[in-house]
C-alpha cells in the first residue's frame, strides 16, 4: 500500500470534476493522477456533440501528465457523482496500463470519504502489452 495522502488526491479529483464538460450525459467526472515525483495531474471528462470524440477524465489527466514529461505514476483518483463508485472504463484501464503496472492504486468514489481503493491489476487482469 503506497504511502501518499489519499484525501489530497481525492480532493484534487473533486476540484477537477467542477470543470467537467458533460452536457450530454450530465455525468461529471474528475481524475487526479499522482506521478512518482509527487506532482498531481488532473483531468475532467470533455464530451462532444458527435459523441465518439468524448474524452474521459482519466485519459485527460494521462495526456496532461505524459505531455509534460511524466512517465511513472503511483495512483489515480477518479470521482464521479457523489453517491457513485465510478470505475475507469475499459479504454482508460488499457491507457493507464501503457504507463503503469498492476500495482497502480486506483481510488474510485464520489467524495474524499466515500471511495474504494483497488489496483489496476484488480480492474485489468492480463492487460495487453506488445
Ligand atoms: N467517464 C469518465 O470520464 N470516466 C470514467 O471512468 C467513466 C465515464 C465519462 C465519459 C462520459 O463523459 C460520461 O462519463 C458518461 O459516460
Backbone and ligand atoms as CSV (ligand in chain L), in Angstrom:
chain,resi,resn,atom,element,x,y,z
A,1,UNK,N,N,0.857,-1.203,0.000
A,1,UNK,CA,C,0.000,0.000,0.000
A,1,UNK,C,C,0.885,1.242,0.000
A,2,UNK,N,N,0.936,1.941,-1.126
A,2,UNK,CA,C,1.820,3.106,-1.259
A,2,UNK,C,C,1.447,4.187,-0.251
A,3,UNK,N,N,2.482,4.925,0.178
A,3,UNK,CA,C,2.287,5.939,1.211
A,3,UNK,C,C,2.090,7.314,0.562
A,4,UNK,N,N,0.865,7.728,0.456
A,4,UNK,CA,C,0.569,9.076,-0.040
A,4,UNK,C,C,-0.769,9.493,0.572
A,5,UNK,N,N,-1.057,10.781,0.474
A,5,UNK,CA,C,-2.258,11.313,1.119
A,5,UNK,C,C,-3.485,11.102,0.220
A,6,UNK,N,N,-4.272,10.120,0.578
A,6,UNK,CA,C,-5.471,9.790,-0.226
A,6,UNK,C,C,-6.412,10.989,-0.354
A,7,UNK,N,N,-6.628,11.693,0.750
A,7,UNK,CA,C,-7.581,12.804,0.735
A,7,UNK,C,C,-7.143,13.916,-0.217
A,8,UNK,N,N,-5.847,14.208,-0.241
A,8,UNK,CA,C,-5.344,15.261,-1.134
A,8,UNK,C,C,-5.626,14.887,-2.587
A,9,UNK,N,N,-5.370,13.616,-2.930
A,9,UNK,CA,C,-5.592,13.181,-4.315
A,9,UNK,C,C,-7.086,13.202,-4.659
A,10,UNK,N,N,-7.909,12.722,-3.738
A,10,UNK,CA,C,-9.355,12.718,-3.986
A,10,UNK,C,C,-9.900,14.143,-4.108
A,11,UNK,N,N,-9.392,15.036,-3.289
A,11,UNK,CA,C,-9.870,16.430,-3.350
A,11,UNK,C,C,-9.440,17.102,-4.652
A,12,UNK,N,N,-8.270,16.757,-5.144
A,12,UNK,CA,C,-7.827,17.297,-6.441
A,12,UNK,C,C,-8.757,16.801,-7.552
A,13,UNK,N,N,-9.158,15.532,-7.460
A,13,UNK,CA,C,-10.097,14.981,-8.453
A,13,UNK,C,C,-11.455,15.663,-8.334
A,14,UNK,N,N,-11.887,15.936,-7.103
A,14,UNK,CA,C,-13.179,16.618,-6.904
A,14,UNK,C,C,-13.138,18.030,-7.477
A,15,UNK,N,N,-11.998,18.693,-7.338
A,15,UNK,CA,C,-11.862,20.052,-7.899
A,15,UNK,C,C,-11.923,19.984,-9.426
A,16,UNK,N,N,-11.232,18.998,-9.999
A,16,UNK,CA,C,-11.238,18.852,-11.466
A,16,UNK,C,C,-12.643,18.531,-11.974
A,17,UNK,N,N,-13.403,17.785,-11.170
A,17,UNK,CA,C,-14.783,17.439,-11.560
A,17,UNK,C,C,-15.620,18.692,-11.799
A,18,UNK,N,N,-15.303,19.773,-11.099
A,18,UNK,CA,C,-16.064,21.030,-11.273
A,18,UNK,C,C,-15.947,21.548,-12.704
A,19,UNK,N,N,-14.863,21.171,-13.401
A,19,UNK,CA,C,-14.643,21.668,-14.771
A,19,UNK,C,C,-15.191,20.710,-15.832
A,20,UNK,N,N,-15.798,19.619,-15.383
A,20,UNK,CA,C,-16.351,18.642,-16.328
A,20,UNK,C,C,-17.245,19.322,-17.366
A,21,UNK,N,N,-17.019,18.969,-18.622
A,21,UNK,CA,C,-17.890,19.447,-19.698
A,21,UNK,C,C,-18.710,18.242,-20.149
A,22,UNK,N,N,-19.886,18.112,-19.590
A,22,UNK,CA,C,-20.692,16.905,-19.831
A,22,UNK,C,C,-22.163,17.251,-20.049
A,23,UNK,N,N,-22.433,18.083,-21.085
A,23,UNK,CA,C,-23.822,18.500,-21.321
A,23,UNK,C,C,-24.712,17.372,-21.832
A,24,UNK,N,N,-24.125,16.294,-22.351
A,24,UNK,CA,C,-24.940,15.215,-22.935
A,24,UNK,C,C,-25.301,14.161,-21.910
A,25,UNK,N,N,-24.338,13.763,-21.094
A,25,UNK,CA,C,-24.629,12.725,-20.090
A,25,UNK,C,C,-24.999,13.318,-18.735
A,26,UNK,N,N,-24.593,14.560,-18.491
A,26,UNK,CA,C,-24.757,15.182,-17.159
A,26,UNK,C,C,-23.998,14.387,-16.093
A,27,UNK,N,N,-23.035,13.583,-16.508
A,27,UNK,CA,C,-22.289,12.724,-15.582
A,27,UNK,C,C,-20.893,13.322,-15.432
A,28,UNK,N,N,-20.702,14.036,-14.330
A,28,UNK,CA,C,-19.438,14.768,-14.141
A,28,UNK,C,C,-18.394,13.853,-13.513
A,29,UNK,N,N,-17.214,13.835,-14.127
A,29,UNK,CA,C,-16.117,13.007,-13.615
A,29,UNK,C,C,-14.848,13.860,-13.513
A,30,UNK,N,N,-14.125,13.648,-12.422
A,30,UNK,CA,C,-12.807,14.277,-12.251
A,30,UNK,C,C,-11.780,13.208,-11.928
A,31,UNK,N,N,-10.543,13.443,-12.330
A,31,UNK,CA,C,-9.465,12.493,-12.040
A,31,UNK,C,C,-8.238,13.263,-11.577
A,32,UNK,N,N,-7.433,12.613,-10.746
A,32,UNK,CA,C,-6.164,13.197,-10.298
A,32,UNK,C,C,-5.129,12.083,-10.284
A,33,UNK,N,N,-4.076,12.286,-11.058
A,33,UNK,CA,C,-3.034,11.278,-11.283
A,33,UNK,C,C,-1.770,11.715,-10.556
A,34,UNK,N,N,-1.290,10.864,-9.658
A,34,UNK,CA,C,-0.105,11.183,-8.852
A,34,UNK,C,C,1.130,10.580,-9.502
A,35,UNK,N,N,2.077,11.441,-9.879
A,35,UNK,CA,C,3.304,10.926,-10.510
A,35,UNK,C,C,4.341,10.595,-9.448
A,36,UNK,N,N,5.373,9.876,-9.871
A,36,UNK,CA,C,6.398,9.393,-8.937
A,36,UNK,C,C,7.120,10.537,-8.238
A,37,UNK,N,N,7.182,11.715,-8.877
A,37,UNK,CA,C,7.861,12.850,-8.229
A,37,UNK,C,C,6.928,13.675,-7.344
A,38,UNK,N,N,5.689,13.219,-7.204
A,38,UNK,CA,C,4.748,13.891,-6.305
A,38,UNK,C,C,3.817,14.878,-6.981
A,39,UNK,N,N,4.029,15.132,-8.276
A,39,UNK,CA,C,3.150,16.070,-8.990
A,39,UNK,C,C,1.781,15.418,-9.227
A,40,UNK,N,N,0.739,16.216,-9.072
A,40,UNK,CA,C,-0.619,15.745,-9.352
A,40,UNK,C,C,-1.108,16.380,-10.656
A,41,UNK,N,N,-1.521,15.540,-11.585
A,41,UNK,CA,C,-2.084,15.997,-12.858
A,41,UNK,C,C,-3.582,15.690,-12.830
A,42,UNK,N,N,-4.388,16.708,-13.102
A,42,UNK,CA,C,-5.834,16.499,-13.029
A,42,UNK,C,C,-6.454,16.443,-14.416
A,43,UNK,N,N,-7.675,15.946,-14.463
A,43,UNK,CA,C,-8.417,15.901,-15.719
A,43,UNK,C,C,-9.901,15.813,-15.435
A,44,UNK,N,N,-10.694,16.157,-16.438
A,44,UNK,CA,C,-12.154,16.005,-16.326
A,44,UNK,C,C,-12.659,15.423,-17.643
A,45,UNK,N,N,-13.882,14.918,-17.619
A,45,UNK,CA,C,-14.437,14.422,-18.880
A,45,UNK,C,C,-14.876,15.602,-19.748
A,46,UNK,N,N,-14.623,15.458,-21.035
A,46,UNK,CA,C,-14.922,16.514,-22.011
A,46,UNK,C,C,-15.718,15.865,-23.140
A,47,UNK,N,N,-17.018,16.137,-23.156
A,47,UNK,CA,C,-17.888,15.472,-24.137
A,47,UNK,C,C,-17.968,16.277,-25.431
A,48,UNK,N,N,-18.576,15.649,-26.431
A,48,UNK,CA,C,-18.660,16.257,-27.748
A,48,UNK,C,C,-19.994,15.888,-28.384
A,49,UNK,N,N,-20.537,16.795,-29.166
A,49,UNK,CA,C,-21.854,16.547,-29.770
A,49,UNK,C,C,-21.825,15.374,-30.742
A,50,UNK,N,N,-20.645,15.008,-31.239
A,50,UNK,CA,C,-20.526,13.828,-32.106
A,50,UNK,C,C,-20.275,12.559,-31.274
A,51,UNK,N,N,-20.340,12.674,-29.965
A,51,UNK,CA,C,-20.209,11.569,-29.001
A,51,UNK,C,C,-18.851,10.864,-28.999
A,52,UNK,N,N,-18.460,10.248,-30.107
A,52,UNK,CA,C,-17.237,9.427,-30.054
A,52,UNK,C,C,-15.961,10.223,-29.749
A,53,UNK,N,N,-15.882,11.523,-30.076
A,53,UNK,CA,C,-14.663,12.238,-29.687
A,53,UNK,C,C,-14.599,12.564,-28.192
A,54,UNK,N,N,-15.583,12.165,-27.420
A,54,UNK,CA,C,-15.593,12.481,-25.987
A,54,UNK,C,C,-14.379,11.879,-25.294
A,55,UNK,N,N,-13.906,12.610,-24.284
A,55,UNK,CA,C,-12.694,12.207,-23.565
A,55,UNK,C,C,-13.040,11.960,-22.097
A,56,UNK,N,N,-12.593,10.839,-21.572
A,56,UNK,CA,C,-12.808,10.548,-20.151
A,56,UNK,C,C,-11.816,11.356,-19.298
A,57,UNK,N,N,-12.183,11.556,-18.048
A,57,UNK,CA,C,-11.355,12.324,-17.116
A,57,UNK,C,C,-9.967,11.691,-16.946
A,58,UNK,N,N,-9.912,10.371,-16.893
A,58,UNK,CA,C,-8.639,9.681,-16.672
A,58,UNK,C,C,-7.677,9.916,-17.832
A,59,UNK,N,N,-8.190,9.789,-19.059
A,59,UNK,CA,C,-7.310,9.969,-20.217
A,59,UNK,C,C,-6.904,11.429,-20.373
A,60,UNK,N,N,-7.763,12.341,-19.943
A,60,UNK,CA,C,-7.403,13.761,-19.928
A,60,UNK,C,C,-6.204,13.964,-18.994
A,61,UNK,N,N,-6.252,13.362,-17.816
A,61,UNK,CA,C,-5.156,13.503,-16.845
A,61,UNK,C,C,-3.876,12.845,-17.379
A,62,UNK,N,N,-4.000,11.672,-17.976
A,62,UNK,CA,C,-2.823,10.981,-18.531
A,62,UNK,C,C,-2.194,11.827,-19.646
A,63,UNK,N,N,-3.015,12.403,-20.499
A,63,UNK,CA,C,-2.482,13.213,-21.606
A,63,UNK,C,C,-1.743,14.435,-21.072
A,64,UNK,N,N,-2.306,15.060,-20.058
A,64,UNK,CA,C,-1.624,16.222,-19.478
A,64,UNK,C,C,-0.274,15.811,-18.883
A,65,UNK,N,N,-0.264,14.711,-18.164
A,65,UNK,CA,C,0.963,14.265,-17.491
A,65,UNK,C,C,2.037,13.864,-18.501
A,66,UNK,N,N,1.670,13.002,-19.419
A,66,UNK,CA,C,2.658,12.473,-20.371
A,66,UNK,C,C,3.188,13.596,-21.269
A,67,UNK,N,N,2.314,14.524,-21.619
A,67,UNK,CA,C,2.749,15.630,-22.491
A,67,UNK,C,C,3.638,16.622,-21.763
A,68,UNK,N,N,3.722,16.483,-20.445
A,68,UNK,CA,C,4.634,17.334,-19.673
A,68,UNK,C,C,5.837,16.539,-19.157
A,69,UNK,N,N,5.994,15.315,-19.678
A,69,UNK,CA,C,7.210,14.555,-19.393
A,69,UNK,C,C,7.092,13.508,-18.309
A,70,UNK,N,N,5.959,13.406,-17.643
A,70,UNK,CA,C,5.801,12.398,-16.592
A,70,UNK,C,C,5.557,11.026,-17.232
A,71,UNK,N,N,6.187,10.010,-16.649
A,71,UNK,CA,C,6.029,8.653,-17.192
A,71,UNK,C,C,5.740,7.608,-16.112
A,72,UNK,N,N,6.006,7.965,-14.866
A,72,UNK,CA,C,5.825,6.997,-13.771
A,72,UNK,C,C,4.762,7.498,-12.819
A,73,UNK,N,N,3.847,6.613,-12.465
A,73,UNK,CA,C,2.712,7.022,-11.647
A,73,UNK,C,C,2.488,6.061,-10.480
A,74,UNK,N,N,1.983,6.623,-9.404
A,74,UNK,CA,C,1.752,5.861,-8.178
A,74,UNK,C,C,0.276,5.544,-7.991
A,75,UNK,N,N,-0.569,6.516,-8.322
A,75,UNK,CA,C,-2.002,6.356,-8.027
A,75,UNK,C,C,-2.830,7.296,-8.888
A,76,UNK,N,N,-4.109,6.953,-9.010
A,76,UNK,CA,C,-5.069,7.861,-9.646
A,76,UNK,C,C,-6.360,7.824,-8.836
A,77,UNK,N,N,-6.929,9.004,-8.621
A,77,UNK,CA,C,-8.260,9.089,-8.004
A,77,UNK,C,C,-9.255,9.448,-9.093
A,78,UNK,N,N,-10.398,8.789,-9.062
A,78,UNK,CA,C,-11.457,9.028,-10.044
A,78,UNK,C,C,-12.748,9.275,-9.265
A,79,UNK,N,N,-13.352,10.431,-9.456
A,79,UNK,CA,C,-14.611,10.708,-8.755
A,79,UNK,C,C,-15.700,11.070,-9.745
A,80,UNK,N,N,-16.803,10.359,-9.620
A,80,UNK,CA,C,-17.994,10.648,-10.404
A,80,UNK,C,C,-19.015,11.326,-9.501
A,81,UNK,N,N,-20.283,11.138,-9.788
A,81,UNK,CA,C,-21.326,11.693,-8.924
A,81,UNK,C,C,-21.153,11.216,-7.477
A,82,UNK,N,N,-21.578,12.054,-6.542
A,82,UNK,CA,C,-21.232,11.831,-5.132
A,82,UNK,C,C,-21.633,10.463,-4.579
A,83,UNK,N,N,-22.754,9.917,-5.043
A,83,UNK,CA,C,-23.221,8.642,-4.494
A,83,UNK,C,C,-22.722,7.439,-5.304
A,84,UNK,N,N,-21.769,7.684,-6.211
A,84,UNK,CA,C,-21.340,6.599,-7.100
A,84,UNK,C,C,-19.977,6.050,-6.696
A,85,UNK,N,N,-19.645,4.908,-7.257
A,85,UNK,CA,C,-18.275,4.417,-7.220
A,85,UNK,C,C,-17.862,4.258,-8.676
A,86,UNK,N,N,-17.486,5.376,-9.277
A,86,UNK,CA,C,-17.183,5.381,-10.705
A,86,UNK,C,C,-15.823,4.735,-10.946
A,87,UNK,N,N,-15.820,3.656,-11.705
A,87,UNK,CA,C,-14.566,2.971,-12.028
A,87,UNK,C,C,-14.160,3.315,-13.471
A,88,UNK,N,N,-12.865,3.313,-13.762
A,88,UNK,CA,C,-12.419,3.656,-15.120
A,88,UNK,C,C,-13.000,2.708,-16.163
A,89,UNK,N,N,-13.348,3.253,-17.315
A,89,UNK,CA,C,-13.860,2.413,-18.405
A,89,UNK,C,C,-12.715,1.543,-18.942
A,90,UNK,N,N,-13.054,0.584,-19.778
A,90,UNK,CA,C,-12.054,-0.353,-20.300
A,90,UNK,C,C,-10.944,0.333,-21.081
A,91,UNK,N,N,-11.309,1.342,-21.872
A,91,UNK,CA,C,-10.298,2.056,-22.656
A,91,UNK,C,C,-9.320,2.746,-21.716
A,92,UNK,N,N,-9.826,3.399,-20.676
A,92,UNK,CA,C,-8.935,4.106,-19.730
A,92,UNK,C,C,-8.052,3.122,-18.971
A,93,UNK,N,N,-8.569,1.951,-18.639
A,93,UNK,CA,C,-7.739,0.936,-17.964
A,93,UNK,C,C,-6.544,0.576,-18.840
A,94,UNK,N,N,-6.795,0.357,-20.125
A,94,UNK,CA,C,-5.702,-0.008,-21.026
A,94,UNK,C,C,-4.735,1.155,-21.210
A,95,UNK,N,N,-5.231,2.389,-21.250
A,95,UNK,CA,C,-4.343,3.562,-21.379
A,95,UNK,C,C,-3.466,3.690,-20.135
A,96,UNK,N,N,-4.044,3.469,-18.970
A,96,UNK,CA,C,-3.243,3.502,-17.738
A,96,UNK,C,C,-2.181,2.405,-17.761
A,97,UNK,N,N,-2.542,1.240,-18.279
A,97,UNK,CA,C,-1.624,0.090,-18.310
A,97,UNK,C,C,-0.411,0.346,-19.209
A,98,UNK,N,N,-0.557,1.272,-20.149
A,98,UNK,CA,C,0.574,1.626,-21.018
A,98,UNK,C,C,1.728,2.220,-20.217
A,99,UNK,N,N,1.383,2.922,-19.145
A,99,UNK,CA,C,2.403,3.631,-18.366
A,99,UNK,C,C,2.597,3.073,-16.963
A,100,UNK,N,N,1.732,2.181,-16.543
A,100,UNK,CA,C,1.748,1.706,-15.150
A,100,UNK,C,C,1.685,0.189,-15.135
A,101,UNK,N,N,2.146,-0.400,-14.024
A,101,UNK,CA,C,1.935,-1.842,-13.911
A,101,UNK,C,C,0.699,-2.112,-13.052
A,102,UNK,N,N,0.526,-3.378,-12.704
A,102,UNK,CA,C,-0.691,-3.794,-11.987
A,102,UNK,C,C,-0.814,-3.141,-10.619
A,103,UNK,N,N,0.315,-2.634,-10.084
A,103,UNK,CA,C,0.288,-2.099,-8.715
A,103,UNK,C,C,-0.266,-0.678,-8.622
A,104,UNK,N,N,-0.537,-0.032,-9.761
A,104,UNK,CA,C,-1.110,1.324,-9.693
A,104,UNK,C,C,-2.349,1.318,-8.792
A,105,UNK,N,N,-2.374,2.227,-7.828
A,105,UNK,CA,C,-3.526,2.321,-6.929
A,105,UNK,C,C,-4.599,3.187,-7.571
A,106,UNK,N,N,-5.834,2.719,-7.522
A,106,UNK,CA,C,-6.960,3.462,-8.091
A,106,UNK,C,C,-7.975,3.686,-6.975
A,107,UNK,N,N,-8.255,4.960,-6.717
A,107,UNK,CA,C,-9.264,5.325,-5.723
A,107,UNK,C,C,-10.514,5.722,-6.493
A,108,UNK,N,N,-11.587,4.989,-6.299
A,108,UNK,CA,C,-12.818,5.233,-7.058
A,108,UNK,C,C,-13.920,5.653,-6.103
A,109,UNK,N,N,-14.557,6.749,-6.382
A,109,UNK,CA,C,-15.633,7.148,-5.486
A,109,UNK,C,C,-16.384,8.356,-5.959
A,110,UNK,N,N,-16.947,9.060,-4.956
A,110,UNK,CA,C,-17.702,10.261,-5.252
A,110,UNK,C,C,-17.262,11.436,-4.401
A,111,UNK,N,N,-16.626,11.131,-3.259
A,111,UNK,CA,C,-16.115,12.182,-2.374
A,111,UNK,C,C,-14.796,11.701,-1.761
A,112,UNK,N,N,-14.213,12.544,-0.898
A,112,UNK,CA,C,-12.951,12.134,-0.257
A,112,UNK,C,C,-13.181,11.215,0.944
A,113,UNK,N,N,-14.429,10.912,1.244
A,113,UNK,CA,C,-14.710,9.942,2.313
A,113,UNK,C,C,-15.433,8.702,1.775
A,114,UNK,N,N,-16.081,8.859,0.636
A,114,UNK,CA,C,-16.841,7.757,0.046
A,114,UNK,C,C,-16.082,7.269,-1.186
A,115,UNK,N,N,-15.220,6.275,-0.965
A,115,UNK,CA,C,-14.432,5.759,-2.090
A,115,UNK,C,C,-13.951,4.340,-1.775
A,116,UNK,N,N,-13.515,3.642,-2.799
A,116,UNK,CA,C,-12.962,2.301,-2.652
A,116,UNK,C,C,-11.570,2.286,-3.272
A,117,UNK,N,N,-10.656,1.616,-2.587
A,117,UNK,CA,C,-9.287,1.524,-3.106
A,117,UNK,C,C,-9.081,0.182,-3.787
A,118,UNK,N,N,-8.542,0.233,-4.976
A,118,UNK,CA,C,-8.239,-1.002,-5.715
A,118,UNK,C,C,-6.955,-0.781,-6.505
A,119,UNK,N,N,-6.558,-1.778,-7.256
A,119,UNK,CA,C,-5.353,-1.623,-8.091
A,119,UNK,C,C,-5.724,-1.837,-9.558
A,120,UNK,N,N,-4.805,-1.423,-10.421
A,120,UNK,CA,C,-5.042,-1.636,-11.852
A,120,UNK,C,C,-5.111,-3.137,-12.140
A,121,UNK,N,N,-4.326,-3.918,-11.405
A,121,UNK,CA,C,-4.385,-5.374,-11.590
A,121,UNK,C,C,-5.753,-5.951,-11.251
A,122,UNK,N,N,-6.428,-5.352,-10.260
A,122,UNK,CA,C,-7.788,-5.798,-9.928
A,122,UNK,C,C,-8.737,-5.537,-11.093
A,123,UNK,N,N,-8.559,-4.373,-11.726
A,123,UNK,CA,C,-9.516,-3.934,-12.748
A,123,UNK,C,C,-9.160,-4.406,-14.151
A,124,UNK,N,N,-7.863,-4.688,-14.366
A,124,UNK,CA,C,-7.432,-5.112,-15.709
A,124,UNK,C,C,-6.440,-6.257,-15.578
A,125,UNK,N,N,-6.928,-7.446,-15.270
A,125,UNK,CA,C,-6.007,-8.578,-15.223
A,125,UNK,C,C,-5.531,-8.922,-16.632
A,126,UNK,N,N,-4.281,-9.248,-16.743
A,126,UNK,CA,C,-3.730,-9.637,-18.047
A,126,UNK,C,C,-3.965,-8.578,-19.127
A,127,UNK,N,N,-3.655,-7.312,-18.782
A,127,UNK,CA,C,-3.766,-6.250,-19.778
A,127,UNK,C,C,-2.849,-6.513,-20.948
A,128,UNK,N,N,-3.162,-5.900,-22.081
A,128,UNK,CA,C,-2.389,-6.152,-23.308
A,128,UNK,C,C,-1.092,-5.370,-23.339
A,129,UNK,N,N,-0.001,-6.066,-23.672
A,129,UNK,CA,C,1.257,-5.388,-23.993
A,129,UNK,C,C,1.832,-6.026,-25.246
A,130,UNK,N,N,2.476,-5.215,-26.081
A,130,UNK,CA,C,3.163,-5.779,-27.248
A,130,UNK,C,C,4.384,-6.547,-26.792
L,1,LIG,N1,N,-16.461,8.845,-17.886
L,1,LIG,C1,C,-15.247,9.229,-17.404
L,1,LIG,O1,O,-14.805,10.367,-17.610
L,1,LIG,N2,N,-14.535,8.329,-16.697
L,1,LIG,C2,C,-14.986,7.100,-16.322
L,1,LIG,O2,O,-14.301,6.385,-15.618
L,1,LIG,C3,C,-16.298,6.645,-16.770
L,1,LIG,C4,C,-17.012,7.529,-17.710
L,1,LIG,C5,C,-17.266,9.834,-18.605
L,1,LIG,C6,C,-17.443,9.609,-20.065
L,1,LIG,C7,C,-18.726,10.401,-20.322
L,1,LIG,O3,O,-18.394,11.753,-20.497
L,1,LIG,C8,C,-19.508,10.258,-19.033
L,1,LIG,O4,O,-18.560,9.863,-18.052
L,1,LIG,C9,C,-20.645,9.267,-19.082
L,1,LIG,O5,O,-20.219,8.047,-19.573
